[in-house]
């Protein structure tokens, strides 16, 4: 029976077959509703990062592709309450999850900034994802289906490229040297995420010294 509920040869399918679910809030697999079984099977078969949140504790189940988002939280996150797994961002995502569970209203987020702790330190990370209700037996909302993709590299690369572009646009053609320093400092100051501080020096070749200009 476990093979039919947790199909495949992936790591997460194996871990789900081996986990003692009776020790989690979901209880023994034999008692799982068909809606949960179908959702888990779909999650494991998907080639896109998927995380399921199920039941009152929003217990987490996920596929192989979602492991990167968890970092060192994997594999301990499997079968754990969402509030414990993502405690550092719970104030942000809990209201969104509640909207789905209580009202059945799906949510969508694009390039959402979440300061997560997946490698032992707070990290600036961005994600695009949706929370969709999973209708269980009797018409109630049993859980949440969440496809998610991390967009951190894209968001940061676009932000840094924008800074470089603005530097070129603002400094090109300046009539006086001191204006270049002033404009460059202003542009760098507008991107504190990538440039928390900066000092711009003018090199005086004749005296072999560097003079702080901004």
Biotite code that builds the C-alpha atoms (Angstrom):
import biotite.structure as struc

atoms = struc.array([
    struc.Atom([0.000, 0.000, 0.000], chain_id="A", res_id=1, res_name="UNK", atom_name="CA", element="C"),
    struc.Atom([2.848, 2.407, 0.787], chain_id="A", res_id=2, res_name="UNK", atom_name="CA", element="C"),
    struc.Atom([4.123, 2.137, -2.773], chain_id="A", res_id=3, res_name="UNK", atom_name="CA", element="C"),
    struc.Atom([0.771, 3.270, -4.149], chain_id="A", res_id=4, res_name="UNK", atom_name="CA", element="C"),
    struc.Atom([0.562, 6.271, -1.800], chain_id="A", res_id=5, res_name="UNK", atom_name="CA", element="C"),
    struc.Atom([4.239, 7.206, -2.073], chain_id="A", res_id=6, res_name="UNK", atom_name="CA", element="C"),
    struc.Atom([5.127, 6.113, -5.615], chain_id="A", res_id=7, res_name="UNK", atom_name="CA", element="C"),
    struc.Atom([8.509, 6.344, -7.271], chain_id="A", res_id=8, res_name="UNK", atom_name="CA", element="C"),
    struc.Atom([12.185, 5.917, -6.545], chain_id="A", res_id=9, res_name="UNK", atom_name="CA", element="C"),
    struc.Atom([12.920, 9.506, -5.522], chain_id="A", res_id=10, res_name="UNK", atom_name="CA", element="C"),
    struc.Atom([14.486, 10.377, -2.188], chain_id="A", res_id=11, res_name="UNK", atom_name="CA", element="C"),
    struc.Atom([11.285, 11.898, -0.810], chain_id="A", res_id=12, res_name="UNK", atom_name="CA", element="C"),
    struc.Atom([9.154, 8.947, -1.894], chain_id="A", res_id=13, res_name="UNK", atom_name="CA", element="C"),
    struc.Atom([11.550, 6.675, -0.014], chain_id="A", res_id=14, res_name="UNK", atom_name="CA", element="C"),
    struc.Atom([11.604, 8.913, 3.052], chain_id="A", res_id=15, res_name="UNK", atom_name="CA", element="C"),
    struc.Atom([7.803, 9.072, 3.110], chain_id="A", res_id=16, res_name="UNK", atom_name="CA", element="C"),
    struc.Atom([7.575, 5.284, 2.966], chain_id="A", res_id=17, res_name="UNK", atom_name="CA", element="C"),
    struc.Atom([10.073, 4.978, 5.827], chain_id="A", res_id=18, res_name="UNK", atom_name="CA", element="C"),
    struc.Atom([8.659, 7.691, 8.107], chain_id="A", res_id=19, res_name="UNK", atom_name="CA", element="C"),
    struc.Atom([6.568, 6.658, 11.118], chain_id="A", res_id=20, res_name="UNK", atom_name="CA", element="C"),
    struc.Atom([3.549, 8.817, 10.331], chain_id="A", res_id=21, res_name="UNK", atom_name="CA", element="C"),
    struc.Atom([1.783, 7.688, 13.494], chain_id="A", res_id=22, res_name="UNK", atom_name="CA", element="C"),
    struc.Atom([4.231, 9.919, 15.365], chain_id="A", res_id=23, res_name="UNK", atom_name="CA", element="C"),
    struc.Atom([3.038, 12.979, 13.403], chain_id="A", res_id=24, res_name="UNK", atom_name="CA", element="C"),
    struc.Atom([-0.211, 14.922, 13.511], chain_id="A", res_id=25, res_name="UNK", atom_name="CA", element="C"),
    struc.Atom([-1.335, 13.162, 10.309], chain_id="A", res_id=26, res_name="UNK", atom_name="CA", element="C"),
    struc.Atom([-1.493, 9.780, 12.016], chain_id="A", res_id=27, res_name="UNK", atom_name="CA", element="C"),
    struc.Atom([-1.068, 6.341, 10.426], chain_id="A", res_id=28, res_name="UNK", atom_name="CA", element="C"),
    struc.Atom([-1.169, 6.275, 6.642], chain_id="A", res_id=29, res_name="UNK", atom_name="CA", element="C"),
    struc.Atom([-4.027, 3.749, 6.734], chain_id="A", res_id=30, res_name="UNK", atom_name="CA", element="C"),
    struc.Atom([-6.301, 6.464, 8.075], chain_id="A", res_id=31, res_name="UNK", atom_name="CA", element="C"),
    struc.Atom([-5.409, 9.164, 5.544], chain_id="A", res_id=32, res_name="UNK", atom_name="CA", element="C"),
    struc.Atom([-8.269, 10.507, 3.424], chain_id="A", res_id=33, res_name="UNK", atom_name="CA", element="C"),
    struc.Atom([-8.155, 9.894, -0.307], chain_id="A", res_id=34, res_name="UNK", atom_name="CA", element="C"),
    struc.Atom([-7.697, 13.627, -0.962], chain_id="A", res_id=35, res_name="UNK", atom_name="CA", element="C"),
    struc.Atom([-4.403, 13.616, 0.970], chain_id="A", res_id=36, res_name="UNK", atom_name="CA", element="C"),
    struc.Atom([-3.198, 10.426, -0.706], chain_id="A", res_id=37, res_name="UNK", atom_name="CA", element="C"),
    struc.Atom([-3.918, 11.817, -4.159], chain_id="A", res_id=38, res_name="UNK", atom_name="CA", element="C"),
    struc.Atom([-2.220, 15.134, -3.348], chain_id="A", res_id=39, res_name="UNK", atom_name="CA", element="C"),
    struc.Atom([0.922, 13.401, -2.074], chain_id="A", res_id=40, res_name="UNK", atom_name="CA", element="C"),
    struc.Atom([1.107, 11.186, -5.156], chain_id="A", res_id=41, res_name="UNK", atom_name="CA", element="C"),
    struc.Atom([0.751, 14.252, -7.401], chain_id="A", res_id=42, res_name="UNK", atom_name="CA", element="C"),
    struc.Atom([3.413, 16.100, -5.403], chain_id="A", res_id=43, res_name="UNK", atom_name="CA", element="C"),
    struc.Atom([5.943, 13.277, -5.720], chain_id="A", res_id=44, res_name="UNK", atom_name="CA", element="C"),
    struc.Atom([5.316, 12.838, -9.456], chain_id="A", res_id=45, res_name="UNK", atom_name="CA", element="C"),
    struc.Atom([5.777, 16.550, -10.216], chain_id="A", res_id=46, res_name="UNK", atom_name="CA", element="C"),
    struc.Atom([9.060, 17.798, -11.690], chain_id="A", res_id=47, res_name="UNK", atom_name="CA", element="C"),
    struc.Atom([8.416, 21.269, -10.204], chain_id="A", res_id=48, res_name="UNK", atom_name="CA", element="C"),
    struc.Atom([9.085, 22.184, -6.536], chain_id="A", res_id=49, res_name="UNK", atom_name="CA", element="C"),
    struc.Atom([5.926, 21.373, -4.569], chain_id="A", res_id=50, res_name="UNK", atom_name="CA", element="C"),
    struc.Atom([5.127, 21.615, -0.859], chain_id="A", res_id=51, res_name="UNK", atom_name="CA", element="C"),
    struc.Atom([1.887, 20.458, 0.745], chain_id="A", res_id=52, res_name="UNK", atom_name="CA", element="C"),
    struc.Atom([0.488, 21.907, 3.959], chain_id="A", res_id=53, res_name="UNK", atom_name="CA", element="C"),
    struc.Atom([-2.079, 19.598, 5.546], chain_id="A", res_id=54, res_name="UNK", atom_name="CA", element="C"),
    struc.Atom([-4.432, 19.666, 8.506], chain_id="A", res_id=55, res_name="UNK", atom_name="CA", element="C"),
    struc.Atom([-4.820, 22.017, 11.481], chain_id="A", res_id=56, res_name="UNK", atom_name="CA", element="C"),
    struc.Atom([-1.051, 22.081, 12.101], chain_id="A", res_id=57, res_name="UNK", atom_name="CA", element="C"),
    struc.Atom([-0.293, 22.607, 8.401], chain_id="A", res_id=58, res_name="UNK", atom_name="CA", element="C"),
    struc.Atom([1.993, 19.596, 8.424], chain_id="A", res_id=59, res_name="UNK", atom_name="CA", element="C"),
    struc.Atom([4.580, 19.744, 5.643], chain_id="A", res_id=60, res_name="UNK", atom_name="CA", element="C"),
    struc.Atom([5.125, 17.201, 2.880], chain_id="A", res_id=61, res_name="UNK", atom_name="CA", element="C"),
    struc.Atom([7.297, 17.963, -0.152], chain_id="A", res_id=62, res_name="UNK", atom_name="CA", element="C"),
    struc.Atom([9.060, 16.515, -3.173], chain_id="A", res_id=63, res_name="UNK", atom_name="CA", element="C"),
    struc.Atom([12.726, 16.319, -4.147], chain_id="A", res_id=64, res_name="UNK", atom_name="CA", element="C"),
    struc.Atom([12.678, 19.610, -6.052], chain_id="A", res_id=65, res_name="UNK", atom_name="CA", element="C"),
    struc.Atom([11.637, 21.517, -2.905], chain_id="A", res_id=66, res_name="UNK", atom_name="CA", element="C"),
    struc.Atom([14.679, 20.377, -0.897], chain_id="A", res_id=67, res_name="UNK", atom_name="CA", element="C"),
    struc.Atom([16.831, 23.307, -2.062], chain_id="A", res_id=68, res_name="UNK", atom_name="CA", element="C"),
    struc.Atom([14.379, 25.794, -0.565], chain_id="A", res_id=69, res_name="UNK", atom_name="CA", element="C"),
    struc.Atom([14.678, 24.052, 2.806], chain_id="A", res_id=70, res_name="UNK", atom_name="CA", element="C"),
    struc.Atom([18.471, 23.838, 2.933], chain_id="A", res_id=71, res_name="UNK", atom_name="CA", element="C"),
    struc.Atom([19.574, 22.309, 6.224], chain_id="A", res_id=72, res_name="UNK", atom_name="CA", element="C"),
    struc.Atom([15.930, 22.046, 7.351], chain_id="A", res_id=73, res_name="UNK", atom_name="CA", element="C"),
    struc.Atom([15.768, 18.958, 5.140], chain_id="A", res_id=74, res_name="UNK", atom_name="CA", element="C"),
    struc.Atom([15.047, 16.136, 5.910], chain_id="A", res_id=75, res_name="UNK", atom_name="CA", element="C"),
    struc.Atom([13.796, 17.060, 9.369], chain_id="A", res_id=76, res_name="UNK", atom_name="CA", element="C"),
    struc.Atom([10.996, 19.199, 7.934], chain_id="A", res_id=77, res_name="UNK", atom_name="CA", element="C"),
    struc.Atom([9.052, 16.208, 6.621], chain_id="A", res_id=78, res_name="UNK", atom_name="CA", element="C"),
    struc.Atom([5.941, 15.618, 8.704], chain_id="A", res_id=79, res_name="UNK", atom_name="CA", element="C"),
    struc.Atom([6.568, 18.634, 10.928], chain_id="A", res_id=80, res_name="UNK", atom_name="CA", element="C"),
    struc.Atom([4.167, 21.549, 11.598], chain_id="A", res_id=81, res_name="UNK", atom_name="CA", element="C"),
    struc.Atom([4.738, 24.443, 9.219], chain_id="A", res_id=82, res_name="UNK", atom_name="CA", element="C"),
    struc.Atom([5.009, 26.917, 12.100], chain_id="A", res_id=83, res_name="UNK", atom_name="CA", element="C"),
    struc.Atom([8.099, 25.084, 13.370], chain_id="A", res_id=84, res_name="UNK", atom_name="CA", element="C"),
    struc.Atom([9.750, 24.531, 10.001], chain_id="A", res_id=85, res_name="UNK", atom_name="CA", element="C"),
    struc.Atom([9.344, 28.148, 8.872], chain_id="A", res_id=86, res_name="UNK", atom_name="CA", element="C"),
    struc.Atom([9.239, 29.884, 12.256], chain_id="A", res_id=87, res_name="UNK", atom_name="CA", element="C"),
    struc.Atom([11.353, 32.823, 11.050], chain_id="A", res_id=88, res_name="UNK", atom_name="CA", element="C"),
    struc.Atom([8.854, 33.804, 8.336], chain_id="A", res_id=89, res_name="UNK", atom_name="CA", element="C"),
    struc.Atom([5.657, 32.585, 9.978], chain_id="A", res_id=90, res_name="UNK", atom_name="CA", element="C"),
    struc.Atom([4.440, 36.133, 10.609], chain_id="A", res_id=91, res_name="UNK", atom_name="CA", element="C"),
    struc.Atom([4.477, 36.680, 6.844], chain_id="A", res_id=92, res_name="UNK", atom_name="CA", element="C"),
    struc.Atom([3.080, 33.427, 5.467], chain_id="A", res_id=93, res_name="UNK", atom_name="CA", element="C"),
    struc.Atom([0.675, 32.413, 8.269], chain_id="A", res_id=94, res_name="UNK", atom_name="CA", element="C"),
    struc.Atom([-2.003, 34.994, 7.283], chain_id="A", res_id=95, res_name="UNK", atom_name="CA", element="C"),
    struc.Atom([-1.776, 33.855, 3.661], chain_id="A", res_id=96, res_name="UNK", atom_name="CA", element="C"),
    struc.Atom([-2.161, 30.208, 4.645], chain_id="A", res_id=97, res_name="UNK", atom_name="CA", element="C"),
    struc.Atom([-5.064, 31.073, 6.945], chain_id="A", res_id=98, res_name="UNK", atom_name="CA", element="C"),
    struc.Atom([-6.854, 32.822, 4.081], chain_id="A", res_id=99, res_name="UNK", atom_name="CA", element="C"),
    struc.Atom([-6.783, 29.601, 2.106], chain_id="A", res_id=100, res_name="UNK", atom_name="CA", element="C"),
    struc.Atom([-7.692, 27.258, 4.956], chain_id="A", res_id=101, res_name="UNK", atom_name="CA", element="C"),
    struc.Atom([-10.475, 29.404, 6.396], chain_id="A", res_id=102, res_name="UNK", atom_name="CA", element="C"),
    struc.Atom([-12.021, 30.942, 3.292], chain_id="A", res_id=103, res_name="UNK", atom_name="CA", element="C"),
    struc.Atom([-10.831, 28.732, 0.464], chain_id="A", res_id=104, res_name="UNK", atom_name="CA", element="C"),
    struc.Atom([-9.318, 31.746, -1.313], chain_id="A", res_id=105, res_name="UNK", atom_name="CA", element="C"),
    struc.Atom([-6.136, 31.082, -3.267], chain_id="A", res_id=106, res_name="UNK", atom_name="CA", element="C"),
    struc.Atom([-3.195, 33.464, -2.973], chain_id="A", res_id=107, res_name="UNK", atom_name="CA", element="C"),
    struc.Atom([-0.387, 34.307, -5.362], chain_id="A", res_id=108, res_name="UNK", atom_name="CA", element="C"),
    struc.Atom([2.978, 35.932, -4.635], chain_id="A", res_id=109, res_name="UNK", atom_name="CA", element="C"),
    struc.Atom([5.630, 37.023, -7.100], chain_id="A", res_id=110, res_name="UNK", atom_name="CA", element="C"),
    struc.Atom([9.264, 37.587, -6.111], chain_id="A", res_id=111, res_name="UNK", atom_name="CA", element="C"),
    struc.Atom([8.261, 37.839, -2.444], chain_id="A", res_id=112, res_name="UNK", atom_name="CA", element="C"),
    struc.Atom([11.124, 38.724, -0.108], chain_id="A", res_id=113, res_name="UNK", atom_name="CA", element="C"),
    struc.Atom([11.472, 36.261, 2.771], chain_id="A", res_id=114, res_name="UNK", atom_name="CA", element="C"),
    struc.Atom([14.330, 36.397, 5.265], chain_id="A", res_id=115, res_name="UNK", atom_name="CA", element="C"),
    struc.Atom([14.808, 32.686, 5.810], chain_id="A", res_id=116, res_name="UNK", atom_name="CA", element="C"),
    struc.Atom([17.247, 30.688, 7.908], chain_id="A", res_id=117, res_name="UNK", atom_name="CA", element="C"),
    struc.Atom([18.084, 27.520, 5.978], chain_id="A", res_id=118, res_name="UNK", atom_name="CA", element="C"),
    struc.Atom([21.877, 27.428, 6.388], chain_id="A", res_id=119, res_name="UNK", atom_name="CA", element="C"),
    struc.Atom([22.303, 28.673, 9.946], chain_id="A", res_id=120, res_name="UNK", atom_name="CA", element="C"),
    struc.Atom([22.062, 32.405, 9.224], chain_id="A", res_id=121, res_name="UNK", atom_name="CA", element="C"),
    struc.Atom([19.385, 34.881, 8.037], chain_id="A", res_id=122, res_name="UNK", atom_name="CA", element="C"),
    struc.Atom([19.307, 35.022, 4.252], chain_id="A", res_id=123, res_name="UNK", atom_name="CA", element="C"),
    struc.Atom([17.708, 37.385, 1.750], chain_id="A", res_id=124, res_name="UNK", atom_name="CA", element="C"),
    struc.Atom([15.633, 35.137, -0.512], chain_id="A", res_id=125, res_name="UNK", atom_name="CA", element="C"),
    struc.Atom([12.861, 35.685, -3.040], chain_id="A", res_id=126, res_name="UNK", atom_name="CA", element="C"),
    struc.Atom([10.130, 33.266, -4.080], chain_id="A", res_id=127, res_name="UNK", atom_name="CA", element="C"),
    struc.Atom([7.231, 33.137, -6.505], chain_id="A", res_id=128, res_name="UNK", atom_name="CA", element="C"),
    struc.Atom([4.486, 30.753, -5.399], chain_id="A", res_id=129, res_name="UNK", atom_name="CA", element="C"),
    struc.Atom([0.775, 30.181, -5.012], chain_id="A", res_id=130, res_name="UNK", atom_name="CA", element="C"),
    struc.Atom([-1.339, 28.711, -2.217], chain_id="A", res_id=131, res_name="UNK", atom_name="CA", element="C"),
    struc.Atom([-4.350, 26.772, -3.523], chain_id="A", res_id=132, res_name="UNK", atom_name="CA", element="C"),
    struc.Atom([-6.963, 24.969, -1.398], chain_id="A", res_id=133, res_name="UNK", atom_name="CA", element="C"),
    struc.Atom([-7.187, 21.189, -1.500], chain_id="A", res_id=134, res_name="UNK", atom_name="CA", element="C"),
    struc.Atom([-10.805, 20.181, -1.033], chain_id="A", res_id=135, res_name="UNK", atom_name="CA", element="C"),
    struc.Atom([-11.081, 17.141, 1.177], chain_id="A", res_id=136, res_name="UNK", atom_name="CA", element="C"),
    struc.Atom([-13.989, 14.812, 1.805], chain_id="A", res_id=137, res_name="UNK", atom_name="CA", element="C"),
    struc.Atom([-17.198, 16.536, 2.896], chain_id="A", res_id=138, res_name="UNK", atom_name="CA", element="C"),
    struc.Atom([-16.309, 19.756, 1.094], chain_id="A", res_id=139, res_name="UNK", atom_name="CA", element="C"),
    struc.Atom([-13.968, 21.053, 3.780], chain_id="A", res_id=140, res_name="UNK", atom_name="CA", element="C"),
    struc.Atom([-10.503, 22.467, 3.070], chain_id="A", res_id=141, res_name="UNK", atom_name="CA", element="C"),
    struc.Atom([-8.065, 19.741, 4.044], chain_id="A", res_id=142, res_name="UNK", atom_name="CA", element="C"),
    struc.Atom([-4.823, 21.386, 3.049], chain_id="A", res_id=143, res_name="UNK", atom_name="CA", element="C"),
    struc.Atom([-2.908, 23.613, 0.673], chain_id="A", res_id=144, res_name="UNK", atom_name="CA", element="C"),
    struc.Atom([-1.114, 22.829, -2.581], chain_id="A", res_id=145, res_name="UNK", atom_name="CA", element="C"),
    struc.Atom([1.896, 25.080, -3.209], chain_id="A", res_id=146, res_name="UNK", atom_name="CA", element="C"),
    struc.Atom([4.072, 25.119, -6.329], chain_id="A", res_id=147, res_name="UNK", atom_name="CA", element="C"),
    struc.Atom([7.061, 27.364, -5.663], chain_id="A", res_id=148, res_name="UNK", atom_name="CA", element="C"),
    struc.Atom([10.159, 28.589, -7.448], chain_id="A", res_id=149, res_name="UNK", atom_name="CA", element="C"),
    struc.Atom([13.036, 30.523, -5.925], chain_id="A", res_id=150, res_name="UNK", atom_name="CA", element="C"),
    struc.Atom([13.837, 33.729, -7.823], chain_id="A", res_id=151, res_name="UNK", atom_name="CA", element="C"),
    struc.Atom([16.628, 35.061, -5.601], chain_id="A", res_id=152, res_name="UNK", atom_name="CA", element="C"),
    struc.Atom([19.337, 35.042, -8.264], chain_id="A", res_id=153, res_name="UNK", atom_name="CA", element="C"),
    struc.Atom([17.076, 36.758, -10.794], chain_id="A", res_id=154, res_name="UNK", atom_name="CA", element="C"),
    struc.Atom([15.905, 39.499, -8.433], chain_id="A", res_id=155, res_name="UNK", atom_name="CA", element="C"),
    struc.Atom([19.395, 40.299, -7.140], chain_id="A", res_id=156, res_name="UNK", atom_name="CA", element="C"),
    struc.Atom([20.946, 40.219, -10.622], chain_id="A", res_id=157, res_name="UNK", atom_name="CA", element="C"),
    struc.Atom([18.292, 42.619, -11.945], chain_id="A", res_id=158, res_name="UNK", atom_name="CA", element="C"),
    struc.Atom([18.827, 44.955, -8.988], chain_id="A", res_id=159, res_name="UNK", atom_name="CA", element="C"),
    struc.Atom([22.606, 45.043, -9.454], chain_id="A", res_id=160, res_name="UNK", atom_name="CA", element="C"),
    struc.Atom([22.282, 45.547, -13.203], chain_id="A", res_id=161, res_name="UNK", atom_name="CA", element="C"),
    struc.Atom([19.922, 48.460, -12.562], chain_id="A", res_id=162, res_name="UNK", atom_name="CA", element="C"),
    struc.Atom([22.523, 50.066, -10.284], chain_id="A", res_id=163, res_name="UNK", atom_name="CA", element="C"),
    struc.Atom([25.238, 49.709, -12.926], chain_id="A", res_id=164, res_name="UNK", atom_name="CA", element="C"),
    struc.Atom([22.928, 51.134, -15.583], chain_id="A", res_id=165, res_name="UNK", atom_name="CA", element="C"),
    struc.Atom([22.029, 54.123, -13.403], chain_id="A", res_id=166, res_name="UNK", atom_name="CA", element="C"),
    struc.Atom([25.689, 54.758, -12.629], chain_id="A", res_id=167, res_name="UNK", atom_name="CA", element="C"),
    struc.Atom([26.499, 54.966, -16.328], chain_id="A", res_id=168, res_name="UNK", atom_name="CA", element="C"),
    struc.Atom([23.483, 57.129, -17.133], chain_id="A", res_id=169, res_name="UNK", atom_name="CA", element="C"),
    struc.Atom([23.953, 59.619, -14.294], chain_id="A", res_id=170, res_name="UNK", atom_name="CA", element="C"),
    struc.Atom([27.725, 60.000, -14.535], chain_id="A", res_id=171, res_name="UNK", atom_name="CA", element="C"),
    struc.Atom([28.169, 60.102, -18.305], chain_id="A", res_id=172, res_name="UNK", atom_name="CA", element="C"),
    struc.Atom([28.806, 63.563, -19.696], chain_id="A", res_id=173, res_name="UNK", atom_name="CA", element="C"),
    struc.Atom([29.168, 65.347, -16.337], chain_id="A", res_id=174, res_name="UNK", atom_name="CA", element="C"),
    struc.Atom([30.733, 68.780, -16.740], chain_id="A", res_id=175, res_name="UNK", atom_name="CA", element="C"),
    struc.Atom([32.700, 68.717, -13.497], chain_id="A", res_id=176, res_name="UNK", atom_name="CA", element="C"),
    struc.Atom([34.617, 65.984, -11.767], chain_id="A", res_id=177, res_name="UNK", atom_name="CA", element="C"),
    struc.Atom([33.018, 66.627, -8.387], chain_id="A", res_id=178, res_name="UNK", atom_name="CA", element="C"),
    struc.Atom([29.575, 66.050, -9.912], chain_id="A", res_id=179, res_name="UNK", atom_name="CA", element="C"),
    struc.Atom([30.604, 62.546, -10.929], chain_id="A", res_id=180, res_name="UNK", atom_name="CA", element="C"),
    struc.Atom([31.538, 61.707, -7.348], chain_id="A", res_id=181, res_name="UNK", atom_name="CA", element="C"),
    struc.Atom([28.286, 63.147, -6.017], chain_id="A", res_id=182, res_name="UNK", atom_name="CA", element="C"),
    struc.Atom([26.099, 61.337, -8.546], chain_id="A", res_id=183, res_name="UNK", atom_name="CA", element="C"),
    struc.Atom([27.934, 58.048, -8.104], chain_id="A", res_id=184, res_name="UNK", atom_name="CA", element="C"),
    struc.Atom([27.545, 58.233, -4.331], chain_id="A", res_id=185, res_name="UNK", atom_name="CA", element="C"),
    struc.Atom([23.821, 58.946, -4.674], chain_id="A", res_id=186, res_name="UNK", atom_name="CA", element="C"),
    struc.Atom([23.287, 55.941, -6.950], chain_id="A", res_id=187, res_name="UNK", atom_name="CA", element="C"),
    struc.Atom([25.208, 53.596, -4.665], chain_id="A", res_id=188, res_name="UNK", atom_name="CA", element="C"),
    struc.Atom([23.272, 54.890, -1.663], chain_id="A", res_id=189, res_name="UNK", atom_name="CA", element="C"),
    struc.Atom([20.007, 53.971, -3.417], chain_id="A", res_id=190, res_name="UNK", atom_name="CA", element="C"),
    struc.Atom([20.966, 50.270, -3.297], chain_id="A", res_id=191, res_name="UNK", atom_name="CA", element="C"),
    struc.Atom([21.797, 49.528, 0.356], chain_id="A", res_id=192, res_name="UNK", atom_name="CA", element="C"),
    struc.Atom([21.123, 45.795, -0.111], chain_id="A", res_id=193, res_name="UNK", atom_name="CA", element="C"),
    struc.Atom([24.158, 45.341, -2.357], chain_id="A", res_id=194, res_name="UNK", atom_name="CA", element="C"),
    struc.Atom([26.221, 48.381, -1.294], chain_id="A", res_id=195, res_name="UNK", atom_name="CA", element="C"),
    struc.Atom([25.752, 48.815, 2.481], chain_id="A", res_id=196, res_name="UNK", atom_name="CA", element="C"),
    struc.Atom([28.552, 51.389, 2.511], chain_id="A", res_id=197, res_name="UNK", atom_name="CA", element="C"),
    struc.Atom([30.923, 52.955, 0.001], chain_id="A", res_id=198, res_name="UNK", atom_name="CA", element="C"),
    struc.Atom([33.797, 55.419, -0.121], chain_id="A", res_id=199, res_name="UNK", atom_name="CA", element="C"),
    struc.Atom([34.876, 57.037, -3.369], chain_id="A", res_id=200, res_name="UNK", atom_name="CA", element="C"),
    struc.Atom([38.461, 58.255, -3.653], chain_id="A", res_id=201, res_name="UNK", atom_name="CA", element="C"),
    struc.Atom([40.176, 60.457, -6.210], chain_id="A", res_id=202, res_name="UNK", atom_name="CA", element="C"),
    struc.Atom([43.703, 59.353, -6.908], chain_id="A", res_id=203, res_name="UNK", atom_name="CA", element="C"),
    struc.Atom([46.155, 62.244, -7.035], chain_id="A", res_id=204, res_name="UNK", atom_name="CA", element="C"),
    struc.Atom([48.900, 60.817, -9.240], chain_id="A", res_id=205, res_name="UNK", atom_name="CA", element="C"),
    struc.Atom([51.290, 63.715, -8.673], chain_id="A", res_id=206, res_name="UNK", atom_name="CA", element="C"),
    struc.Atom([51.285, 63.332, -4.923], chain_id="A", res_id=207, res_name="UNK", atom_name="CA", element="C"),
    struc.Atom([50.674, 59.568, -4.966], chain_id="A", res_id=208, res_name="UNK", atom_name="CA", element="C"),
    struc.Atom([47.749, 59.900, -2.556], chain_id="A", res_id=209, res_name="UNK", atom_name="CA", element="C"),
    struc.Atom([44.047, 59.025, -2.563], chain_id="A", res_id=210, res_name="UNK", atom_name="CA", element="C"),
    struc.Atom([41.643, 61.793, -1.519], chain_id="A", res_id=211, res_name="UNK", atom_name="CA", element="C"),
    struc.Atom([38.219, 60.859, -0.118], chain_id="A", res_id=212, res_name="UNK", atom_name="CA", element="C"),
    struc.Atom([35.599, 62.653, -2.239], chain_id="A", res_id=213, res_name="UNK", atom_name="CA", element="C"),
    struc.Atom([32.302, 60.990, -1.246], chain_id="A", res_id=214, res_name="UNK", atom_name="CA", element="C"),
])
